[in-house]
Amino acid sequence: MSRTVPTIAILVTVLVAGLPSLAPAQGTGVAQVQVAPPNVSLNIGQHANVFATAFDGKNNVVPIQKITWSSSNPAVLKVEADSTSPEIAILVGLAAGAATVEARVGTRRGTATVQVAGAGPVSVAAAVPSGPPAPTGFGAASLLKLEPSSLFLLPAEAFRVSPVFLKDDGTPAAPARLSWKSLVPTVATVDAEGTVVAIAPGQGLIEATAGPLAGRLPVAVSLSKIALSRRLQTMSPGSVDTFVVTVPEQNNRPLPPTNIQWRSSDENVVRVSPFGVVSAVAGGRAEVVASGFLQELRVPVSVHKAVEFLRLSPSARDTIRLPLGGSVRFVAEAQAADQSPVPEAPISWKLLDTSVVSFDSSSGLMLPKRIGTTRLRISVAGGGLDTAWTVSVIAGGVRFPLHRAGLATGDRLKVTASLTDDAGRPIAAATGLRWTSSAAQVAQVDLDGNVAGAAPGRSTIVALSPWGRGDTLTVIVQRELLVTATRGGNPDIYALDRRSPDPAGWTRVTTEPSNESGASFAAGGMELVFMSSRDGNQEIYVADADGTNPRRLTSTPAQEDSPDWTPDGKQIVYASNATGSYQIWIMNADGTEQRRLTDGPAFNFQPAVSPDGKTIAFASTRDGNYDIYLMNIDGTSQRNYTHSPGRETIPQWFPNGQLGYLTEQRTGTGRNASIASVVMKADPAGGAPATALTPANLVVTDFAVSRDGESLALVVSSSGPGGAMSSKLYLTSAATGSVPVEVPVPAAGEQVFSPAFRK
């Protein structure tokens, strides 16, 4: 059976700030239920509709799936729920009388009063908005007021005026039958029930009389533009929002949604009810279209993809331990089913105890305030993925990743510190530390932990947290170039800087009465390895970079010579004649696991490890001539590198992996004999031929390459008065054609040899 039912709807005036609340379970979160209109008049046998709306505590519309409708007097009024729209109930007048219709959602209820009269048409007033119901009382009225006191309408808009009958003392009086009249019918008309209909722009006046009582109501009708309460909307699937049409020129007066025709450009994305309630269906874009009063309004609506996953950092599985003075950053990314980001999905953060930590939801940064525990909750549109972190603020410790460091004068080192938990495990970067140096003349440190080497010596760098926890770093500052010199009468190790090689700037590293020579820095510059005869035989020792804390590594009756570190500082290669002829050996940095890498009657000596730690270059006489050979770090794949008839010795690696070595060529005989000894550089991988780096007029007997590969330290041999030979130190650029410069010494006859730059 089909029937035409006049629709009676609620005027929804709640403007929801921000995003709407998400749909809870049935009845959950409902604070109140309203039924509109609150007063309905019917005749017997007639039908009308009422509309129920549920609101949460913030006046947001709550979508509901089930409403229980009932009538307080079934003999007078029958109530039927609309099978297609649960929020609509159909009223049927059965007998003259009064009844209350009730809408129930969970424990919340809303009601409307229904008056059923004799047979006849349904009052038009039941289908239009009206003012608040007039209070009723007893006794004759002496004053008639009309509510509202004035009306602003658009052409064709209708509104039912409410009369108020009052006594002299202002209390409600009994109502009387009214006669209604429009004094300017070309502007607005009024029917017998007090329903005003706007006709045309202008100023009108409505009059209501009941005997001697009279009330007048000014009506202003204008062709004003209408507007929507939303400009651009982003919604989550399953969420709802209420759109309201307003009249901006009339103080943003909301228009009844029943005066507007609502539709969606794509109901697969959003749907719109006859009352302006928009429901997001699925991801996509659509327009909400509102038509009325010869105007059409459109609002773009974007519905983001459904959120299926939350990518969180850090993980919420474990308690987050945040030390005082530290910080932690939380990151949450909403993801769709294909794990693509959904940045439009609104994510909500809630911190339970703001006295323990502070939290900035825009950056995700959390800072501790006091020792204690709290929880940080996160929720995303659509629900079902709500998560919480437990955050415990602790008085954590401070730890450096290393506790010893070596610097050259002028070097800088960035020292980082971590905050640790109670078990000493690093959990976050430490900030807000107070940095100090025990010897600022040796090593200086700034507020950010940048340490600068100033002069040779030792200093302790200390970092303290605001709550007193800290850590220390021992810094040894030493000059960049090691040499052996006889300045003190016997060979000792000294250090100098190539940029200021004046003898007054040399630092003495060893002071033993024995012979110390052949020193080289370990990677990082904390230690050096050298040869010493302090125990009666030439053995290999290691010591701190300032010469302190010496430790003997070898103990044989043989001669150990030319030690060199592997780049990781864990092993040392060297030459030893423990088996009769000099062979290449390798051992751990503490002297353990000594093993031979070469064998045979030939001499194999002067090992040097490549920058990548994979290859050893060494000098060998195995082919009857001094040549440079290469082998793997484990001694395998030994192969000849140079093949000239000259003498090649002292291999030294450049930082870029090229190999330098010393080549010696003898020309002439007798008094015409001469020796040309120059530093060559070549690529072990092949390609361009070797190039000379030093001039042929110098007899170079040893050399070293700076750690940046730009400079060379040369030991040059020459004969003095009476034929005495001397060894002097020269510095030069590693570029071909550079002129070496002699480094002065304080006294004639001082011998300088065995140079080695910091690595």
C-alpha positions in Angstrom: 0.0 0.0 0.0 1.4 3.5 -0.9 0.5 6.7 0.9 1.6 10.3 1.0 2.9 11.4 4.4 3.8 15.0 5.2 7.3 15.1 6.6 7.8 16.8 10.0 11.5 17.2 10.7 13.9 18.6 13.3 15.8 21.9 12.6 19.4 20.8 13.3 21.4 23.9 14.3 24.4 22.2 15.9 27.6 23.4 14.1 30.2 20.8 14.8 33.8 22.1 15.1 36.4 20.0 13.4 35.8 16.4 12.5 32.7 14.6 13.7 32.8 11.9 16.3 32.9 8.4 15.0 30.1 6.0 15.2 30.1 4.1 18.5 28.4 0.9 19.3 24.6 1.0 19.5 23.5 3.4 22.2 27.1 4.1 23.4 28.0 7.7 23.8 24.4 9.0 23.4 23.8 11.9 25.8 20.4 13.0 24.6 17.7 12.2 22.1 15.4 14.9 20.5 12.2 14.3 18.7 11.0 17.0 16.3 8.6 18.7 16.0 7.9 18.6 19.8 4.2 19.3 19.2 2.1 17.7 16.5 -1.6 18.0 15.6 -3.4 15.3 13.7 -6.9 14.4 12.7 -8.4 11.0 13.0 -7.2 8.8 10.1 -4.4 11.1 9.1 -0.7 10.4 9.1 2.4 12.5 9.9 6.1 11.9 10.5 8.4 12.7 13.4 12.2 12.6 13.3 14.5 11.5 16.1 18.2 12.6 16.4 20.8 11.4 19.0 23.6 13.6 20.2 26.7 13.0 22.2 28.0 15.1 25.1 29.5 17.6 22.7 26.3 18.0 20.6 27.7 16.0 17.8 25.2 13.9 15.8 25.6 10.2 16.7 24.5 7.7 14.0 22.1 5.1 15.4 21.1 1.8 14.0 18.1 1.1 16.2 15.4 3.3 17.8 12.5 2.0 19.9 9.3 4.0 19.2 6.2 3.8 21.4 3.0 5.6 22.1 1.7 6.5 25.6 -1.9 6.0 24.4 -2.1 3.3 21.6 -5.9 3.8 21.5 -5.4 7.4 20.4 -2.1 7.3 18.5 -0.4 4.5 16.6 3.4 4.7 16.0 5.1 2.8 13.3 8.9 2.8 12.7 9.9 3.6 9.1 11.5 0.4 7.7 13.9 2.3 5.5 14.9 5.1 7.9 15.0 4.1 11.6 15.2 7.7 12.7 11.7 8.4 11.2 8.4 7.3 12.8 5.0 7.3 11.1 2.1 8.6 13.3 -1.5 7.5 12.7 -4.4 9.2 14.5 -6.9 6.6 15.7 -9.2 8.6 18.1 -9.6 12.1 19.4 -7.3 12.7 22.4 -3.7 13.4 23.4 -0.7 11.1 23.5 3.0 11.2 23.8 5.3 9.6 21.3 8.6 8.4 22.6 11.9 7.5 20.9 14.3 5.4 23.0 18.0 4.8 22.3 19.6 2.7 25.0 18.7 4.5 28.2 18.1 7.9 26.6 14.7 9.0 25.6 13.1 11.9 23.6 9.4 12.7 23.4 6.9 14.8 21.4 3.2 15.7 22.3 0.6 14.7 19.8 -3.0 16.0 19.7 -5.5 14.0 17.7 -8.7 15.9 16.6 -11.8 15.0 14.5 -11.7 14.2 10.8 -10.1 16.8 8.5 -6.9 17.8 6.8 -3.7 17.8 8.7 -2.6 21.3 9.8 0.0 22.9 7.5 1.7 24.1 10.6 2.8 20.6 11.4 5.1 20.7 8.4 6.9 23.9 9.0 9.3 25.2 11.6 7.7 27.0 14.6 8.8 28.9 17.6 9.0 27.5 21.1 5.7 26.1 22.5 3.8 28.7 24.4 3.4 28.1 28.2 -0.2 27.6 29.2 -1.9 28.6 32.4 -5.3 29.4 33.8 -7.5 32.5 33.9 -8.1 35.3 31.5 -5.2 36.9 29.6 -4.5 40.6 29.7 -1.6 40.6 27.2 -0.8 38.9 23.9 2.8 38.4 22.7 4.0 36.8 19.5 7.1 34.6 19.4 9.5 35.4 17.9 9.3 39.1 18.2 10.3 39.6 14.5 10.8 37.4 11.5 13.4 37.4 8.7 12.4 35.2 5.8 13.3 34.4 2.3 10.6 34.4 -0.4 8.6 31.1 -0.2 9.9 30.4 3.3 7.3 29.5 6.0 7.3 29.8 9.8 4.7 29.2 12.4 4.3 31.9 15.0 3.7 31.0 18.6 1.2 33.2 20.6 1.8 33.8 24.3 -1.0 34.7 26.6 -0.1 36.5 29.9 -1.8 37.9 32.9 -1.0 41.3 34.4 1.7 39.7 36.7 3.4 38.1 33.7 2.3 34.6 34.5 0.8 32.3 31.8 -2.9 32.7 31.1 -5.4 30.4 29.4 -5.1 30.6 25.5 -7.9 32.0 23.5 -8.9 31.6 19.8 -7.0 34.0 17.6 -7.7 35.7 14.3 -4.7 36.2 12.1 -4.2 38.8 9.5 -1.4 40.1 7.2 -1.4 43.9 7.0 0.9 43.7 3.9 -0.2 40.5 2.1 2.0 41.4 -0.9 5.0 40.7 1.3 3.8 37.9 3.6 0.6 36.0 4.3 -0.6 34.2 7.3 -3.1 31.4 7.8 -5.5 30.6 10.6 -2.9 28.6 12.4 -0.4 31.4 12.5 1.8 30.1 9.7 3.5 33.0 7.9 4.6 32.5 4.3 7.0 35.0 2.7 5.7 36.2 -0.7 8.1 38.9 -2.0 10.9 41.1 -0.7 9.7 44.0 1.5 8.6 44.8 5.0 5.4 43.1 6.2 3.4 43.0 9.4 1.4 40.2 10.9 -1.4 40.9 13.3 -3.2 38.4 15.7 -6.3 39.4 17.7 -8.4 37.7 20.3 -11.2 40.1 21.4 -9.5 43.1 22.9 -6.1 41.5 22.8 -3.8 42.1 19.9 -0.2 41.3 18.9 1.8 42.4 15.9 4.9 40.8 14.4 7.2 42.6 11.8 8.3 40.4 8.9 11.3 41.3 6.7 11.5 39.4 3.4 14.7 39.7 1.4 16.4 38.0 -1.6 19.4 37.1 0.5 22.1 34.6 -0.6 22.3 31.4 1.3 25.5 29.6 2.2 26.6 26.2 3.6 28.3 25.8 6.9 31.1 23.8 5.3 33.6 24.9 2.6 35.8 21.8 2.0 35.3 18.6 3.9 37.5 15.6 4.5 35.8 12.7 6.1 36.6 9.2 7.3 34.7 6.1 6.0 31.8 5.5 8.3 31.8 9.0 9.8 28.8 11.5 9.7 28.5 15.2 9.7 25.6 17.6 9.6 25.6 20.3 7.0 23.5 23.4 7.7 22.3 26.1 5.2 22.5 29.6 6.6 21.7 33.2 5.6 24.9 35.2 6.1 23.1 38.5 5.8 20.8 37.6 8.6 23.5 36.9 11.2 24.1 33.4 9.7 20.5 32.3 10.5 20.2 28.6 9.9 17.5 27.5 7.5 15.3 24.4 8.3 16.9 21.4 6.4 13.4 20.4 5.2 13.3 23.6 3.1 16.4 22.4 1.2 16.7 19.6 -1.3 19.8 17.6 -0.6 21.7 15.2 -2.8 25.1 13.7 -3.4 27.0 13.7 -6.7 28.2 10.2 -6.0 26.4 8.1 -3.4 29.1 5.5 -3.5 31.3 8.0 -1.8 28.9 10.0 0.4 25.1 9.9 1.1 22.9 12.8 2.3 19.7 12.5 4.2 16.7 14.8 3.6 17.9 16.7 6.7 21.5 17.5 5.7 23.1 14.6 7.5 26.1 13.5 5.4 27.5 9.9 5.8 30.8 8.9 4.4 30.6 5.6 2.6 34.0 4.8 0.9 37.2 6.5 -0.3 36.8 9.0 -3.2 35.6 12.5 -4.0 32.0 13.8 -4.4 30.0 16.9 -3.9 27.2 17.6 -1.5 24.5 19.7 -3.3 22.0 21.8 -1.5 19.2 23.4 -3.5 16.5 25.8 -2.3 15.1 29.3 -2.7 16.2 29.4 -6.4 19.9 28.8 -5.3 22.2 25.9 -5.5 25.2 25.3 -3.2 28.0 22.7 -3.7 30.6 21.6 -1.2 33.5 19.2 -2.3 33.8 16.2 0.1 36.8 14.0 0.1 36.6 10.6 1.8 40.0 9.0 2.5 40.7 5.4 2.2 39.8 3.1 5.0 42.6 2.8 7.6 43.6 -0.8 8.1 47.1 -0.4 9.7 49.0 1.9 11.9 52.8 2.1 11.5 54.2 3.2 14.9 57.6 4.2 16.1 58.7 3.3 18.7 56.8 0.1 19.1 54.0 0.1 21.6 54.8 -3.4 22.8 57.4 -2.4 25.3 57.5 0.3 28.0 59.2 3.5 26.7 62.0 4.4 29.2 62.6 8.1 28.9 65.5 9.5 31.0 65.3 12.9 32.6 66.9 15.4 30.2 66.3 13.1 27.2 63.5 13.1 24.6 61.7 10.7 22.4 59.8 11.2 19.2 56.6 9.3 18.4 55.6 8.7 14.8 52.3 7.3 13.6 51.3 6.7 10.0 47.8 5.6 9.0 47.9 3.0 6.2 45.4 1.5 3.8 45.0 -2.2 3.2 47.8 -2.0 0.6 50.0 -0.3 3.2 50.0 3.0 1.3 49.9 6.0 3.6 46.6 7.7 4.3 47.8 11.2 5.5 44.2 12.6 5.5 43.1 10.2 8.2 42.8 12.2 11.5 44.9 10.8 14.3 44.2 11.8 17.8 46.7 11.7 20.7 45.8 11.8 24.4 48.4 12.1 27.2 46.9 10.9 30.5 49.3 12.6 33.0 50.8 15.9 31.8 52.7 16.3 35.0 55.1 13.5 34.1 55.9 14.5 30.5 55.0 17.1 27.9 53.9 16.1 24.4 53.6 18.0 21.2 51.2 16.2 18.9 52.3 18.3 15.9 55.9 17.1 16.1 55.5 13.9 18.1 58.2 15.1 20.5 57.9 14.1 24.2 60.0 15.7 26.9 60.2 14.5 30.5 59.2 16.6 33.5 59.6 14.3 36.5 60.2 10.7 37.4 57.0 8.7 37.1 54.8 6.7 34.7 52.0 7.7 32.3 50.3 6.5 29.1 50.1 8.1 25.7 47.0 7.0 23.7 46.5 7.2 20.0 43.3 6.6 18.0 42.5 6.9 14.3 39.3 7.6 12.4 37.3 4.4 12.1 38.4 2.9 15.4 39.6 -0.6 16.0 43.3 0.4 15.9 43.5 2.3 19.2 46.9 1.9 20.8 48.7 3.1 24.0 52.3 3.5 25.0 53.4 3.2 28.6 56.1 5.8 29.3 58.3 5.6 32.3 60.5 8.6 33.1 63.7 7.5 34.8 67.0 9.1 36.0 69.0 7.4 33.3 72.8 7.4 32.9 75.1 8.9 30.3 77.4 6.8 28.2 80.0 7.6 25.5 80.5 5.1 22.6 84.2 5.2 23.3 86.3 6.2 26.4 89.7 6.8 24.8 90.5 8.9 21.7 93.6 10.2 20.0 93.8 13.6 18.3 96.5 15.5 16.4 97.0 19.1 17.2 94.3 21.0 15.3 92.1 18.0 14.9 88.4 18.1 16.0 86.2 15.3 17.3 82.4 15.3 17.7 81.7 13.3 20.9 78.2 11.9 21.1 76.6 10.6 24.3 73.6 8.3 24.8 71.2 8.1 27.7 71.0 4.6 29.2 68.4 2.7 31.1 68.9 1.0 34.4 70.7 -1.9 32.7 73.1 0.5 31.0 71.5 -0.1 27.5 71.5 3.0 25.2 68.0 4.2 24.7 68.2 7.8 23.3 70.6 10.5 22.4 71.7 12.6 25.4 71.0 16.4 25.2 71.4 19.3 27.6 74.7 18.0 29.0 77.4 20.1 30.7 80.8 19.6 29.0 84.2 20.2 30.7 87.8 19.5 30.0 90.3 18.7 32.7 93.1 20.3 30.7 91.8 23.0 28.3 95.3 23.8 27.2 95.5 20.3 25.7 91.9 19.6 24.5 89.0 22.1 24.5 85.3 21.2 24.4 82.3 23.3 23.5 78.7 23.1 24.6 77.8 20.6 21.9 80.6 18.1 22.7 83.0 19.2 19.9 86.6 18.5 21.1 89.5 20.3 19.6 93.2 19.2 20.1 95.2 22.2 21.2 98.6 20.9 22.3 100.3 17.5 23.1 99.2 16.0 26.3 96.3 14.3 28.1 92.8 15.6 29.0 89.7 14.1 30.5 86.4 15.2 28.8 83.5 15.0 31.2 79.8 15.3 30.2 77.3 15.6 33.1 73.5 15.4 32.9 71.3 17.9 34.8 70.6 15.2 37.4 74.2 14.4 38.0 74.9 11.3 35.8 77.8 11.5 33.4 80.7 9.8 31.6 84.3 10.5 30.8 86.6 10.4 27.8 90.4 10.3 27.9 91.8 12.3 25.0 95.5 12.0 24.1 96.7 14.9 21.8 99.9 14.2 19.9 101.5 15.9 16.9 101.0 14.3 13.5 104.4 13.1 12.4 106.6 10.6 14.2 110.4 10.4 13.6 113.4 8.9 15.2 116.2 11.3 16.1 119.5 11.2 18.0 118.9 14.6 19.6 119.3 13.1 23.1 122.5 11.1 22.3 120.7 7.9 21.4 117.8 7.2 19.0 114.5 8.2 20.5 111.0 8.9 19.1 109.8 12.5 18.6 106.6 14.0 17.2 106.3 17.2 15.1 103.8 19.0 12.9 104.5 19.6 9.3 103.0 23.1 9.3 105.4 24.2 12.1 108.4 21.9 12.0 110.7 24.2 14.0 112.9 22.1 16.4 111.4 23.9 19.4 108.0 22.4 18.5 109.1 18.8 18.6 107.7 16.7 21.4 109.8 13.9 22.8 107.8 10.6 23.1 110.4 8.1 24.5 113.1 8.9 27.0 114.8 5.5 27.6 118.6 5.2 27.4 118.1 2.4 24.9 117.4 2.7 21.2 113.8 3.4 20.1 112.8 3.7 16.4 110.4 2.7 13.7 107.3 4.1 15.4 103.9 4.4 13.7 100.4 5.4 14.8 97.5 3.1 15.1 94.3 4.1 13.4 92.6 6.7 15.7 95.9 7.9 17.0 95.5 6.5 20.5 98.5 4.1 20.4 101.8 3.7 18.6 103.9 0.7 17.8 107.8 0.9 17.8 111.0 -1.0 18.1 113.1 -0.9 21.3 116.2 -2.5 22.7 115.4 -1.5 26.3 115.3 -5.2 27.4 118.6 -6.0 25.7 117.3 -7.1 22.3 115.4 -5.3 19.6 111.7 -6.2 20.2 108.3 -4.7 19.3 106.4 -2.6 21.8 103.2 -0.6 21.9 102.5 2.4 24.0 99.9 5.2 24.3 100.4 8.0 21.8 102.3 10.1 24.4 104.8 7.3 25.1 103.3 6.2 28.4 102.1 2.7 29.3 104.6 0.7 27.1 103.9 -3.0 26.6 106.2 -5.5 25.1 104.7 -7.7 22.3 107.6 -9.9 21.1 110.2 -11.8 23.1 112.6 -13.7 20.9 116.4 -13.8 20.5 115.8 -12.6 16.9 115.5 -9.1 15.5 112.0 -7.7 15.0 111.7 -4.8 12.6 109.4 -2.4 10.6 106.0 -2.9 12.4 102.8 -1.6 10.8 99.2 -1.6 12.0 96.2 -3.0 10.2 93.6 -0.2 9.6 91.2 -1.5 12.3 94.0 -1.4 14.9 93.5 -5.1 15.8 96.7 -6.6 14.3 100.3 -5.7 13.6 102.4 -6.9 10.7 106.2 -6.9 11.1 109.5 -8.5 9.9 111.5 -10.9 11.9 114.6 -13.1 11.3 113.5 -15.7 13.8 113.8 -18.4 11.2 117.1 -17.2 9.8 116.2 -14.8 7.1 113.7 -11.9 7.5 110.1 -12.9 6.9 106.7 -11.2 7.2 104.8 -12.0 10.4 101.4 -10.9 11.8 100.1 -10.9 15.4 97.2 -9.5 17.4 97.6 -6.0 18.8 98.2 -7.6 22.2 101.1 -9.8 20.9 99.1 -13.0 20.8 98.8 -15.4 17.8 102.1 -14.6 16.2 102.3 -16.4 12.8 104.5 -16.2 9.8 103.1 -15.2 6.3 106.2 -15.7 4.1 108.9 -18.3 3.9 112.0 -19.2 2.0 115.7 -18.2 2.0 115.0 -14.7 0.5 114.6 -11.6 2.6 111.0 -10.4 3.0 110.6 -7.3 5.0 109.2 -3.7 5.3 105.4 -4.7 5.3 102.7 -2.1 4.8 99.0 -2.8 5.0 96.6 -1.2 2.4 93.9 1.3 3.6 91.2 -1.3 3.1 93.1 -3.9 5.2 93.0 -6.5 2.5 96.6 -6.3 1.0 100.1 -6.3 2.4 102.9 -4.7 0.3 106.4 -5.7 1.2 110.0 -5.7 -0.2 111.5 -9.1 -1.2 114.8 -10.4 -2.7 113.2 -13.7 -3.8 113.9 -13.0 -7.5 117.5 -11.9 -6.8 116.7 -8.2 -6.8 114.9 -5.9 -4.4 111.3 -5.7 -5.7 107.9 -4.8 -4.3 105.5 -7.7 -3.8 101.9 -7.9 -2.8 99.9 -10.6 -0.9 96.6 -11.0 0.8 96.3 -10.2 4.5 96.4 -13.9 5.3 99.6 -14.4 3.3 97.9 -16.0 0.2 98.3 -14.9 -3.4 101.9 -13.6 -3.1 102.8 -11.8 -6.4 105.5 -9.6 -7.8 104.5 -5.9 -8.4 107.7 -4.2 -9.6 110.0 -5.8 -12.2 112.6 -3.2 -13.0 116.4 -4.0 -12.7 116.6 -1.2 -10.0 116.2 -1.6 -6.3 112.6 -1.1 -5.0 112.0 -0.9 -1.3 109.9 0.8 1.4 106.3 0.4 0.1 103.9 3.0 1.5 100.2 3.3 0.7 98.4 6.5 -0.2 94.8 7.0 1.2 93.2 6.5 -2.2 94.8 3.0 -2.5 97.7 4.0 -4.8 101.1 2.6 -3.8 104.3 4.6 -3.3 107.7 3.0 -3.0 111.4 4.0 -3.2 113.4 3.1 -6.3 117.2 3.2 -6.6 119.1 3.3 -9.8 122.9 3.2 -10.0 124.7 4.7 -12.9 128.4 4.8 -13.9 131.4 3.2 -12.2 134.2 4.3 -10.0 134.5 8.0 -9.5 131.7 8.5 -12.1 129.3 6.3 -10.2 126.1 7.9 -8.9 122.9 6.8 -7.2 119.4 8.2 -8.0 116.9 7.3 -5.3 113.4 8.8 -5.8 109.8 8.2 -4.5 107.5 6.6 -7.1 103.7 6.3 -7.2 101.7 3.8 -9.1 98.2 2.2 -9.1 98.4 -1.5 -8.0 95.3 -2.1 -10.2 97.4 -1.3 -13.3 96.9 1.5 -15.9 99.2 4.5 -16.0 102.9 3.9 -15.5 104.6 4.9 -12.2 105.5 8.6 -11.8 108.3 10.1 -9.8 107.4 12.4 -6.9 110.8 13.6 -5.8 113.8 15.0 -7.7 116.7 12.8 -8.8 119.3 15.0 -7.1 118.3 13.8 -3.6 119.2 10.4 -2.2 116.0 9.4 -0.4 116.4 6.5 2.0 113.0 6.5 3.6 109.7 8.3 3.3 106.1 8.6 4.7 102.8 9.7 3.2 100.5 12.0 5.2 97.0 10.8 6.0 95.4 13.2 3.5 97.9 12.0 0.8 99.0 15.6 0.1 102.4 15.6 1.7 105.6 13.5 2.0 108.2 13.3 4.7 111.6 12.3 3.3 114.8 11.0 4.9 117.6 12.3 2.7 121.1 10.9 3.0 124.2 13.0 2.2 127.9 12.9 3.0 129.5 15.6 5.1 133.0 16.6 6.0 135.4 13.6 6.1 132.9 11.5 4.3 130.6 11.2 7.3 127.0 10.3 6.2 124.0 12.2 7.6 120.3 11.6 7.5 118.1 14.7 7.3 114.3 15.3 7.3 112.7 17.0 4.4 109.0 17.9 3.8 107.4 18.3 0.4 104.2 18.2 -1.5 103.2 14.9 -3.0 102.7 16.6 -6.3 105.2 15.9 -9.1 107.8 18.7 -9.4 107.5 20.0 -5.9 110.7 21.2 -4.2 111.5 19.5 -0.9 112.3 21.7 2.1 114.8 20.7 4.7 113.6 20.6 8.4 116.2 22.3 10.6 117.7 20.5 13.6 119.2 22.2 16.6 122.7 20.7 16.3 124.9 19.5 13.5 125.3 15.8 13.3 121.8 15.0 14.5 120.5 12.0 12.6 116.7 11.8 11.7 115.1 8.7 10.2 112.0 6.4 10.3 109.2 9.0 9.5 105.5 8.0 10.0 102.4 10.2 9.7 99.3 9.7 11.7 96.7 7.5 9.9 
